[in-house]
Amino acid sequence: MTAKAGDKAQKTGDFYCASCDEKVHATQGQEIPRCPNGHTQFATRRNEPGNKSSG
């Protein structure tokens, strides 16, 4: 799963930066923010409510 800052989150969860592995959180329907270091590409998403295989 890849996502970019500015995309709308399809599910609530924690997005992990593809460059530095920093975490940002977005709620379903909310725009995904940039990581704290300014990067915009996210490689993984974890901690989705109701999804037992995440995390």
C-alpha distance matrix in Angstrom:
0.0 3.8 6.7 10.4 13.5 15.4 12.8 13.8 11.8 11.4 12.0 13.9 12.5 12.4 10.0 10.6 11.7 10.7 14.5 16.3 14.2 15.9 14.8 15.1 15.3 14.9 16.4 15.4 16.7 17.2 16.2 13.8 16.4 16.5 16.5 20.1 20.5 19.7 16.4 14.0 10.7 8.2 6.1 5.9 7.3 10.6 14.0 13.3 16.9 17.8 14.9 16.8 14.1 12.2 13.7
3.8 0.0 3.8 7.0 10.4 12.6 10.5 12.3 11.2 11.8 13.0 14.6 13.2 12.5 9.3 9.7 9.6 8.6 12.1 14.4 13.0 14.5 13.8 13.8 14.6 14.2 16.3 15.6 16.2 16.1 14.3 11.8 13.9 13.7 13.9 17.7 17.8 16.6 13.2 10.6 7.2 5.6 4.8 6.5 8.4 12.2 15.6 15.2 18.8 20.2 17.7 19.8 17.3 15.0 15.9
6.7 3.8 0.0 3.8 6.9 8.9 6.9 9.0 8.4 10.0 11.6 12.9 12.0 11.5 8.3 9.6 9.3 9.4 12.5 14.5 13.3 13.9 12.8 11.8 12.5 11.6 13.8 13.2 13.4 12.8 10.7 8.3 10.6 10.8 11.9 15.7 16.2 14.5 11.5 8.3 6.0 5.1 6.8 8.1 8.9 12.6 15.5 14.9 18.3 20.2 18.3 20.8 18.9 16.2 17.0
10.4 7.0 3.8 0.0 3.8 6.1 5.6 8.9 9.5 12.0 13.8 14.7 13.9 12.9 9.6 10.6 9.3 9.8 12.0 14.1 13.7 13.6 13.0 11.6 12.8 11.8 14.5 14.4 13.8 12.4 9.4 7.1 8.5 8.1 10.1 13.8 14.0 11.7 9.0 5.4 4.7 6.0 9.0 10.9 11.6 15.2 17.9 17.4 20.7 23.0 21.4 24.0 22.3 19.3 19.7
13.5 10.4 6.9 3.8 0.0 3.8 5.6 8.4 9.5 12.8 14.3 14.3 13.8 12.6 9.8 11.1 9.8 11.4 12.9 14.3 14.0 12.9 12.1 9.9 11.3 10.3 13.2 13.8 12.9 10.6 7.1 4.8 5.1 5.1 8.0 11.4 12.2 9.5 8.1 4.8 6.5 7.8 11.4 12.9 12.9 16.0 18.1 17.9 20.8 23.6 22.5 25.2 23.9 20.6 20.6
15.4 12.6 8.9 6.1 3.8 0.0 3.8 6.4 8.9 12.1 14.2 14.6 15.0 14.6 12.4 14.4 13.5 15.1 16.6 18.0 17.7 16.4 15.1 12.3 12.7 10.7 12.8 12.8 11.0 8.9 5.1 5.2 6.2 7.7 11.2 14.1 15.2 12.3 11.4 8.2 10.0 11.2 14.6 15.7 15.2 18.2 19.9 19.0 21.5 24.1 23.5 26.5 25.6 22.5 22.9
12.8 10.5 6.9 5.6 5.6 3.8 0.0 3.8 6.3 8.8 11.5 12.7 13.4 13.8 11.7 14.1 13.8 15.1 17.3 19.0 18.1 17.2 15.6 13.0 12.8 10.2 11.7 10.8 9.0 8.2 5.4 5.7 8.5 10.3 13.1 16.5 17.7 15.1 13.5 9.9 10.2 10.6 13.4 14.1 13.4 16.5 18.3 16.9 19.4 21.7 20.9 24.1 23.1 20.3 21.3
13.8 12.3 9.0 8.9 8.4 6.4 3.8 0.0 3.8 6.2 8.9 10.1 11.8 13.2 12.0 15.2 15.8 17.4 20.0 21.1 19.7 18.6 16.2 13.3 11.9 8.6 8.9 7.4 5.3 5.3 4.3 6.0 9.5 12.3 14.8 18.0 19.8 17.6 16.3 13.0 13.2 12.7 15.2 15.0 13.3 15.9 16.9 15.0 17.0 19.2 18.9 22.3 21.9 19.3 20.6
11.8 11.2 8.4 9.5 9.5 8.9 6.3 3.8 0.0 3.8 5.4 6.6 8.3 10.0 9.5 13.0 14.4 16.3 19.1 19.9 17.8 16.9 14.1 11.4 9.6 6.4 6.5 5.0 5.2 5.7 6.1 6.1 9.9 12.7 14.3 17.5 19.6 18.1 16.6 13.6 13.1 11.5 13.4 12.4 10.1 12.3 13.3 11.2 13.4 15.6 15.2 18.6 18.3 15.6 17.0
11.4 11.8 10.0 12.0 12.8 12.1 8.8 6.2 3.8 0.0 3.8 7.0 9.2 11.8 11.6 15.1 16.8 18.2 21.5 22.4 20.1 19.6 16.7 14.5 12.3 9.3 8.3 5.3 6.2 8.4 9.6 9.9 13.7 16.3 17.7 21.0 23.0 21.5 19.7 16.6 15.5 13.6 14.6 13.2 10.8 12.7 13.5 10.6 12.5 13.8 13.3 17.0 16.7 14.7 16.9
12.0 13.0 11.6 13.8 14.3 14.2 11.5 8.9 5.4 3.8 0.0 3.8 6.3 9.6 10.5 14.1 16.6 18.4 21.6 22.0 19.2 18.5 15.3 13.3 10.5 8.1 6.6 4.4 7.4 9.1 11.0 10.7 14.2 16.9 17.6 20.6 22.9 22.0 20.4 17.8 16.6 14.0 14.8 12.4 9.3 10.1 10.1 7.0 8.7 10.3 10.2 13.8 14.1 11.9 14.0
13.9 14.6 12.9 14.7 14.3 14.6 12.7 10.1 6.6 7.0 3.8 0.0 3.8 7.3 9.3 13.0 15.8 18.3 21.2 20.9 17.9 16.7 13.1 11.0 7.7 5.7 4.1 4.4 8.1 8.6 10.8 10.1 12.9 15.8 16.1 18.6 21.3 20.9 19.7 17.6 17.0 14.2 15.3 12.7 9.1 9.1 8.2 5.7 7.1 10.0 10.4 13.6 14.4 11.6 12.9
12.5 13.2 12.0 13.9 13.8 15.0 13.4 11.8 8.3 9.2 6.3 3.8 0.0 3.8 6.4 9.8 13.0 15.5 18.4 17.8 14.6 13.5 9.9 8.5 5.8 5.8 6.5 7.9 11.2 10.8 12.0 10.1 12.3 14.5 14.0 16.4 19.0 19.1 17.8 16.2 15.2 12.0 12.8 9.9 6.2 5.7 5.3 4.6 7.3 10.5 10.0 12.5 12.7 9.3 9.8
12.4 12.5 11.5 12.9 12.6 14.6 13.8 13.2 10.0 11.8 9.6 7.3 3.8 0.0 3.8 6.6 9.9 12.8 15.2 14.2 11.0 9.8 6.2 5.6 4.4 6.5 8.9 10.9 13.6 12.3 12.6 9.7 11.0 12.3 11.0 13.3 15.7 16.3 15.0 14.1 13.1 9.9 10.9 8.3 5.4 5.2 6.0 7.3 10.3 13.5 12.5 14.3 13.8 10.1 9.2
10.0 9.3 8.3 9.6 9.8 12.4 11.7 12.0 9.5 11.6 10.5 9.3 6.4 3.8 0.0 3.8 6.6 9.3 12.0 11.6 8.8 8.2 5.6 5.3 6.1 7.5 10.5 12.0 13.9 12.5 11.6 8.2 9.4 10.0 8.8 11.8 13.6 13.7 11.9 10.7 9.4 6.1 7.5 5.9 4.4 6.6 9.0 10.0 13.4 16.2 14.6 16.5 15.2 11.6 10.9
10.6 9.7 9.6 10.6 11.1 14.4 14.1 15.2 13.0 15.1 14.1 13.0 9.8 6.6 3.8 0.0 3.8 6.5 8.8 8.1 5.1 5.5 4.6 6.6 8.9 11.0 14.2 15.8 17.6 16.0 14.6 10.9 11.2 10.4 8.2 10.9 11.8 12.6 10.4 10.2 8.6 5.4 6.1 5.4 6.2 8.0 10.9 12.7 16.3 18.9 16.9 18.1 16.3 12.7 11.3
11.7 9.6 9.3 9.3 9.8 13.5 13.8 15.8 14.4 16.8 16.6 15.8 13.0 9.9 6.6 3.8 0.0 3.8 5.4 5.6 4.4 5.3 6.4 8.0 11.1 12.9 16.5 17.9 19.1 17.1 14.9 11.2 10.7 8.7 6.5 9.4 9.2 9.7 7.1 7.4 5.9 4.3 6.0 7.5 9.3 11.7 14.7 16.3 19.8 22.5 20.4 21.7 19.7 16.3 14.9
10.7 8.6 9.4 9.8 11.4 15.1 15.1 17.4 16.3 18.2 18.4 18.3 15.5 12.8 9.3 6.5 3.8 0.0 3.8 6.1 5.9 8.4 10.0 11.7 14.5 16.0 19.3 20.2 21.2 19.7 17.3 13.7 13.6 11.4 9.7 12.5 11.5 11.6 8.2 8.4 5.6 4.8 4.7 7.7 10.7 13.4 16.8 18.3 22.0 24.2 21.7 22.9 20.3 17.3 16.2
14.5 12.1 12.5 12.0 12.9 16.6 17.3 20.0 19.1 21.5 21.6 21.2 18.4 15.2 12.0 8.8 5.4 3.8 0.0 3.8 6.1 8.3 11.1 13.0 16.4 18.2 21.8 23.1 23.9 21.8 19.2 15.6 14.6 11.6 9.5 11.4 9.3 10.0 7.0 8.8 7.4 7.9 8.6 11.3 14.1 16.4 19.6 21.4 25.0 27.5 25.1 26.1 23.6 20.5 19.0
16.3 14.4 14.5 14.1 14.3 18.0 19.0 21.1 19.9 22.4 22.0 20.9 17.8 14.2 11.6 8.1 5.6 6.1 3.8 0.0 3.8 5.6 9.1 11.7 15.2 17.8 21.4 23.2 24.4 22.1 19.8 16.1 14.7 11.8 8.8 9.7 8.0 10.1 8.2 10.6 9.9 9.5 10.2 11.9 14.1 15.7 18.5 20.8 24.2 26.8 24.7 25.4 23.2 19.9 17.8
14.2 13.0 13.3 13.7 14.0 17.7 18.1 19.7 17.8 20.1 19.2 17.9 14.6 11.0 8.8 5.1 4.4 5.9 6.1 3.8 0.0 3.8 6.4 9.6 12.7 15.5 18.9 20.7 22.4 20.4 18.7 14.9 14.0 12.1 8.8 10.3 10.0 12.0 10.0 11.5 10.1 8.3 8.5 9.0 10.8 12.0 14.8 17.2 20.6 23.2 21.1 21.6 19.5 16.2 13.9
15.9 14.5 13.9 13.6 12.9 16.4 17.2 18.6 16.9 19.6 18.5 16.7 13.5 9.8 8.2 5.5 5.3 8.4 8.3 5.6 3.8 0.0 3.8 6.8 10.3 13.4 17.0 19.3 20.9 18.4 16.8 13.1 11.7 9.9 6.3 7.1 7.9 10.1 9.3 11.0 10.8 9.2 10.6 10.7 11.4 12.3 14.3 16.8 19.8 22.9 21.3 22.2 20.7 17.0 14.7
14.8 13.8 12.8 13.0 12.1 15.1 15.6 16.2 14.1 16.7 15.3 13.1 9.9 6.2 5.6 4.6 6.4 10.0 11.1 9.1 6.4 3.8 0.0 3.8 6.7 10.0 13.4 16.0 17.9 15.6 14.5 11.0 10.2 9.7 6.8 8.1 10.3 11.8 11.1 11.7 11.4 9.1 10.7 9.7 9.1 9.6 11.1 13.4 16.3 19.5 18.2 19.4 18.3 14.5 12.5
15.1 13.8 11.8 11.6 9.9 12.3 13.0 13.3 11.4 14.5 13.3 11.0 8.5 5.6 5.3 6.6 8.0 11.7 13.0 11.7 9.6 6.8 3.8 0.0 3.8 6.7 10.4 13.1 14.6 12.0 11.1 7.8 7.0 7.7 6.1 7.9 10.8 11.3 11.0 10.8 11.3 9.3 11.8 10.9 9.5 10.4 11.4 12.8 15.4 18.8 18.1 19.9 19.3 15.5 14.1
15.3 14.6 12.5 12.8 11.3 12.7 12.8 11.9 9.6 12.3 10.5 7.7 5.8 4.4 6.1 8.9 11.1 14.5 16.4 15.2 12.7 10.3 6.7 3.8 0.0 3.8 6.9 10.0 12.0 9.7 10.0 7.6 8.1 10.2 9.5 11.3 14.4 14.6 14.3 13.4 13.7 11.4 13.5 11.8 9.2 9.5 9.5 10.2 12.3 15.9 15.7 17.9 17.9 14.2 13.4
14.9 14.2 11.6 11.8 10.3 10.7 10.2 8.6 6.4 9.3 8.1 5.7 5.8 6.5 7.5 11.0 12.9 16.0 18.2 17.8 15.5 13.4 10.0 6.7 3.8 0.0 3.8 6.6 8.2 6.1 7.0 5.7 7.6 10.7 11.3 13.5 16.5 15.9 15.4 13.6 14.0 12.0 14.3 12.8 10.0 10.9 10.8 10.1 12.0 15.3 15.5 18.3 18.4 15.1 15.2
16.4 16.3 13.8 14.5 13.2 12.8 11.7 8.9 6.5 8.3 6.6 4.1 6.5 8.9 10.5 14.2 16.5 19.3 21.8 21.4 18.9 17.0 13.4 10.4 6.9 3.8 0.0 3.8 6.2 5.4 8.2 8.4 10.8 14.2 15.1 17.2 20.3 19.5 19.0 16.9 17.2 15.1 17.0 15.1 11.8 12.2 11.3 9.6 10.4 13.5 14.4 17.6 18.4 15.5 16.2
15.4 15.6 13.2 14.4 13.8 12.8 10.8 7.4 5.0 5.3 4.4 4.4 7.9 10.9 12.0 15.8 17.9 20.2 23.1 23.2 20.7 19.3 16.0 13.1 10.0 6.6 3.8 0.0 3.8 5.5 8.5 9.4 12.7 16.0 17.3 19.9 22.6 21.5 20.5 17.9 17.7 15.7 17.3 15.4 12.3 13.1 12.6 9.9 10.7 12.9 13.7 17.3 18.0 15.6 17.2
16.7 16.2 13.4 13.8 12.9 11.0 9.0 5.3 5.2 6.2 7.4 8.1 11.2 13.6 13.9 17.6 19.1 21.2 23.9 24.4 22.4 20.9 17.9 14.6 12.0 8.2 6.2 3.8 0.0 3.8 6.7 9.0 12.2 15.7 17.8 20.4 23.0 21.2 20.4 17.5 17.8 16.5 18.6 17.4 14.8 16.3 16.1 13.6 14.4 16.5 17.3 20.9 21.4 19.0 20.6
17.2 16.1 12.8 12.4 10.6 8.9 8.2 5.3 5.7 8.4 9.1 8.6 10.8 12.3 12.5 16.0 17.1 19.7 21.8 22.1 20.4 18.4 15.6 12.0 9.7 6.1 5.4 5.5 3.8 0.0 3.8 6.3 8.9 12.6 14.8 17.1 19.8 18.1 17.7 15.2 16.1 15.1 17.8 16.9 14.4 16.0 16.0 14.2 15.4 18.2 18.8 22.1 22.5 19.6 20.5
16.2 14.3 10.7 9.4 7.1 5.1 5.4 4.3 6.1 9.6 11.0 10.8 12.0 12.6 11.6 14.6 14.9 17.3 19.2 19.8 18.7 16.8 14.5 11.1 10.0 7.0 8.2 8.5 6.7 3.8 0.0 3.8 6.2 9.6 12.3 14.9 17.1 14.9 14.6 11.8 13.1 12.9 16.0 15.9 14.2 16.5 17.2 15.9 17.8 20.6 20.6 23.9 23.7 20.5 21.1
13.8 11.8 8.3 7.1 4.8 5.2 5.7 6.0 6.1 9.9 10.7 10.1 10.1 9.7 8.2 10.9 11.2 13.7 15.6 16.1 14.9 13.1 11.0 7.8 7.6 5.7 8.4 9.4 9.0 6.3 3.8 0.0 3.8 6.8 9.0 12.0 14.1 12.3 11.5 9.0 10.0 9.5 12.7 12.7 11.3 13.7 15.0 14.4 16.9 19.8 19.3 22.2 21.6 18.3 18.4
16.4 13.9 10.6 8.5 5.1 6.2 8.5 9.5 9.9 13.7 14.2 12.9 12.3 11.0 9.4 11.2 10.7 13.6 14.6 14.7 14.0 11.7 10.2 7.0 8.1 7.6 10.8 12.7 12.2 8.9 6.2 3.8 0.0 3.8 6.4 8.8 11.0 9.2 9.4 7.9 10.1 10.3 13.9 14.3 13.4 15.5 16.8 16.8 19.3 22.5 22.1 24.7 24.0 20.4 20.0
16.5 13.7 10.8 8.1 5.1 7.7 10.3 12.3 12.7 16.3 16.9 15.8 14.5 12.3 10.0 10.4 8.7 11.4 11.6 11.8 12.1 9.9 9.7 7.7 10.2 10.7 14.2 16.0 15.7 12.6 9.6 6.8 3.8 0.0 3.8 6.5 7.7 5.5 5.8 5.2 8.1 9.1 12.9 14.1 14.1 16.5 18.3 18.9 21.7 24.9 24.0 26.3 25.2 21.5 20.7
16.5 13.9 11.9 10.1 8.0 11.2 13.1 14.8 14.3 17.7 17.6 16.1 14.0 11.0 8.8 8.2 6.5 9.7 9.5 8.8 8.8 6.3 6.8 6.1 9.5 11.3 15.1 17.3 17.8 14.8 12.3 9.0 6.4 3.8 0.0 3.8 5.4 5.3 5.4 6.6 8.5 8.6 11.8 12.8 13.1 15.0 16.9 18.2 21.1 24.4 23.3 25.1 23.8 20.1 18.7
20.1 17.7 15.7 13.8 11.4 14.1 16.5 18.0 17.5 21.0 20.6 18.6 16.4 13.3 11.8 10.9 9.4 12.5 11.4 9.7 10.3 7.1 8.1 7.9 11.3 13.5 17.2 19.9 20.4 17.1 14.9 12.0 8.8 6.5 3.8 0.0 3.8 5.6 7.6 9.8 12.0 12.3 15.2 16.0 16.1 17.4 18.8 20.6 23.2 26.7 25.8 27.3 26.3 22.5 20.6
20.5 17.8 16.2 14.0 12.2 15.2 17.7 19.8 19.6 23.0 22.9 21.3 19.0 15.7 13.6 11.8 9.2 11.5 9.3 8.0 10.0 7.9 10.3 10.8 14.4 16.5 20.3 22.6 23.0 19.8 17.1 14.1 11.0 7.7 5.4 3.8 0.0 3.8 5.8 9.1 11.3 12.3 15.1 16.6 17.6 19.3 21.2 23.1 26.0 29.3 28.0 29.4 28.0 24.3 22.3
19.7 16.6 14.5 11.7 9.5 12.3 15.1 17.6 18.1 21.5 22.0 20.9 19.1 16.3 13.7 12.6 9.7 11.6 10.0 10.1 12.0 10.1 11.8 11.3 14.6 15.9 19.5 21.5 21.2 18.1 14.9 12.3 9.2 5.5 5.3 5.6 3.8 0.0 3.8 6.6 9.7 11.6 14.8 16.8 17.7 20.0 22.1 23.3 26.3 29.5 28.3 30.1 28.7 25.0 23.6
16.4 13.2 11.5 9.0 8.1 11.4 13.5 16.3 16.6 19.7 20.4 19.7 17.8 15.0 11.9 10.4 7.1 8.2 7.0 8.2 10.0 9.3 11.1 11.0 14.3 15.4 19.0 20.5 20.4 17.7 14.6 11.5 9.4 5.8 5.4 7.6 5.8 3.8 0.0 3.8 6.1 8.4 11.5 13.9 15.4 18.1 20.6 21.8 25.1 28.0 26.4 28.2 26.4 22.9 21.7
14.0 10.6 8.3 5.4 4.8 8.2 9.9 13.0 13.6 16.6 17.8 17.6 16.2 14.1 10.7 10.2 7.4 8.4 8.8 10.6 11.5 11.0 11.7 10.8 13.4 13.6 16.9 17.9 17.5 15.2 11.8 9.0 7.9 5.2 6.6 9.8 9.1 6.6 3.8 0.0 3.8 6.7 10.2 12.6 13.8 17.0 19.6 20.1 23.4 26.2 24.6 26.8 25.0 21.6 21.1
10.7 7.2 6.0 4.7 6.5 10.0 10.2 13.2 13.1 15.5 16.6 17.0 15.2 13.1 9.4 8.6 5.9 5.6 7.4 9.9 10.1 10.8 11.4 11.3 13.7 14.0 17.2 17.7 17.8 16.1 13.1 10.0 10.1 8.1 8.5 12.0 11.3 9.7 6.1 3.8 0.0 3.8 6.7 9.6 11.6 15.0 18.1 18.6 22.2 24.5 22.5 24.5 22.4 19.2 18.9
8.2 5.6 5.1 6.0 7.8 11.2 10.6 12.7 11.5 13.6 14.0 14.2 12.0 9.9 6.1 5.4 4.3 4.8 7.9 9.5 8.3 9.2 9.1 9.3 11.4 12.0 15.1 15.7 16.5 15.1 12.9 9.5 10.3 9.1 8.6 12.3 12.3 11.6 8.4 6.7 3.8 0.0 3.8 6.0 7.8 11.2 14.5 15.1 18.8 21.1 18.9 20.8 18.6 15.5 15.1
6.1 4.8 6.8 9.0 11.4 14.6 13.4 15.2 13.4 14.6 14.8 15.3 12.8 10.9 7.5 6.1 6.0 4.7 8.6 10.2 8.5 10.6 10.7 11.8 13.5 14.3 17.0 17.3 18.6 17.8 16.0 12.7 13.9 12.9 11.8 15.2 15.1 14.8 11.5 10.2 6.7 3.8 0.0 3.8 7.2 10.4 14.1 14.9 18.7 20.5 17.8 19.2 16.5 13.7 13.5
5.9 6.5 8.1 10.9 12.9 15.7 14.1 15.0 12.4 13.2 12.4 12.7 9.9 8.3 5.9 5.4 7.5 7.7 11.3 11.9 9.0 10.7 9.7 10.9 11.8 12.8 15.1 15.4 17.4 16.9 15.9 12.7 14.3 14.1 12.8 16.0 16.6 16.8 13.9 12.6 9.6 6.0 3.8 0.0 3.8 6.7 10.5 11.4 15.2 16.9 14.2 15.4 12.9 9.9 9.9
7.3 8.4 8.9 11.6 12.9 15.2 13.4 13.3 10.1 10.8 9.3 9.1 6.2 5.4 4.4 6.2 9.3 10.7 14.1 14.1 10.8 11.4 9.1 9.5 9.2 10.0 11.8 12.3 14.8 14.4 14.2 11.3 13.4 14.1 13.1 16.1 17.6 17.7 15.4 13.8 11.6 7.8 7.2 3.8 0.0 3.8 7.2 7.7 11.5 13.6 11.2 13.0 11.2 7.8 8.2
10.6 12.2 12.6 15.2 16.0 18.2 16.5 15.9 12.3 12.7 10.1 9.1 5.7 5.2 6.6 8.0 11.7 13.4 16.4 15.7 12.0 12.3 9.6 10.4 9.5 10.9 12.2 13.1 16.3 16.0 16.5 13.7 15.5 16.5 15.0 17.4 19.3 20.0 18.1 17.0 15.0 11.2 10.4 6.7 3.8 0.0 3.8 5.7 9.2 11.3 9.1 10.2 8.9 5.1 4.8
14.0 15.6 15.5 17.9 18.1 19.9 18.3 16.9 13.3 13.5 10.1 8.2 5.3 6.0 9.0 10.9 14.7 16.8 19.6 18.5 14.8 14.3 11.1 11.4 9.5 10.8 11.3 12.6 16.1 16.0 17.2 15.0 16.8 18.3 16.9 18.8 21.2 22.1 20.6 19.6 18.1 14.5 14.1 10.5 7.2 3.8 0.0 3.8 6.2 8.8 7.7 8.7 9.0 5.6 5.2
13.3 15.2 14.9 17.4 17.9 19.0 16.9 15.0 11.2 10.6 7.0 5.7 4.6 7.3 10.0 12.7 16.3 18.3 21.4 20.8 17.2 16.8 13.4 12.8 10.2 10.1 9.6 9.9 13.6 14.2 15.9 14.4 16.8 18.9 18.2 20.6 23.1 23.3 21.8 20.1 18.6 15.1 14.9 11.4 7.7 5.7 3.8 0.0 3.8 6.3 5.6 8.2 8.9 6.3 7.9
16.9 18.8 18.3 20.7 20.8 21.5 19.4 17.0 13.4 12.5 8.7 7.1 7.3 10.3 13.4 16.3 19.8 22.0 25.0 24.2 20.6 19.8 16.3 15.4 12.3 12.0 10.4 10.7 14.4 15.4 17.8 16.9 19.3 21.7 21.1 23.2 26.0 26.3 25.1 23.4 22.2 18.8 18.7 15.2 11.5 9.2 6.2 3.8 0.0 3.8 5.6 8.0 10.3 8.7 10.3
17.8 20.2 20.2 23.0 23.6 24.1 21.7 19.2 15.6 13.8 10.3 10.0 10.5 13.5 16.2 18.9 22.5 24.2 27.5 26.8 23.2 22.9 19.5 18.8 15.9 15.3 13.5 12.9 16.5 18.2 20.6 19.8 22.5 24.9 24.4 26.7 29.3 29.5 28.0 26.2 24.5 21.1 20.5 16.9 13.6 11.3 8.8 6.3 3.8 0.0 3.8 6.2 9.1 9.0 11.5
14.9 17.7 18.3 21.4 22.5 23.5 20.9 18.9 15.2 13.3 10.2 10.4 10.0 12.5 14.6 16.9 20.4 21.7 25.1 24.7 21.1 21.3 18.2 18.1 15.7 15.5 14.4 13.7 17.3 18.8 20.6 19.3 22.1 24.0 23.3 25.8 28.0 28.3 26.4 24.6 22.5 18.9 17.8 14.2 11.2 9.1 7.7 5.6 5.6 3.8 0.0 3.8 5.6 5.8 9.0
16.8 19.8 20.8 24.0 25.2 26.5 24.1 22.3 18.6 17.0 13.8 13.6 12.5 14.3 16.5 18.1 21.7 22.9 26.1 25.4 21.6 22.2 19.4 19.9 17.9 18.3 17.6 17.3 20.9 22.1 23.9 22.2 24.7 26.3 25.1 27.3 29.4 30.1 28.2 26.8 24.5 20.8 19.2 15.4 13.0 10.2 8.7 8.2 8.0 6.2 3.8 0.0 3.8 5.6 8.1
14.1 17.3 18.9 22.3 23.9 25.6 23.1 21.9 18.3 16.7 14.1 14.4 12.7 13.8 15.2 16.3 19.7 20.3 23.6 23.2 19.5 20.7 18.3 19.3 17.9 18.4 18.4 18.0 21.4 22.5 23.7 21.6 24.0 25.2 23.8 26.3 28.0 28.7 26.4 25.0 22.4 18.6 16.5 12.9 11.2 8.9 9.0 8.9 10.3 9.1 5.6 3.8 0.0 3.8 6.7
12.2 15.0 16.2 19.3 20.6 22.5 20.3 19.3 15.6 14.7 11.9 11.6 9.3 10.1 11.6 12.7 16.3 17.3 20.5 19.9 16.2 17.0 14.5 15.5 14.2 15.1 15.5 15.6 19.0 19.6 20.5 18.3 20.4 21.5 20.1 22.5 24.3 25.0 22.9 21.6 19.2 15.5 13.7 9.9 7.8 5.1 5.6 6.3 8.7 9.0 5.8 5.6 3.8 0.0 3.8
13.7 15.9 17.0 19.7 20.6 22.9 21.3 20.6 17.0 16.9 14.0 12.9 9.8 9.2 10.9 11.3 14.9 16.2 19.0 17.8 13.9 14.7 12.5 14.1 13.4 15.2 16.2 17.2 20.6 20.5 21.1 18.4 20.0 20.7 18.7 20.6 22.3 23.6 21.7 21.1 18.9 15.1 13.5 9.9 8.2 4.8 5.2 7.9 10.3 11.5 9.0 8.1 6.7 3.8 0.0
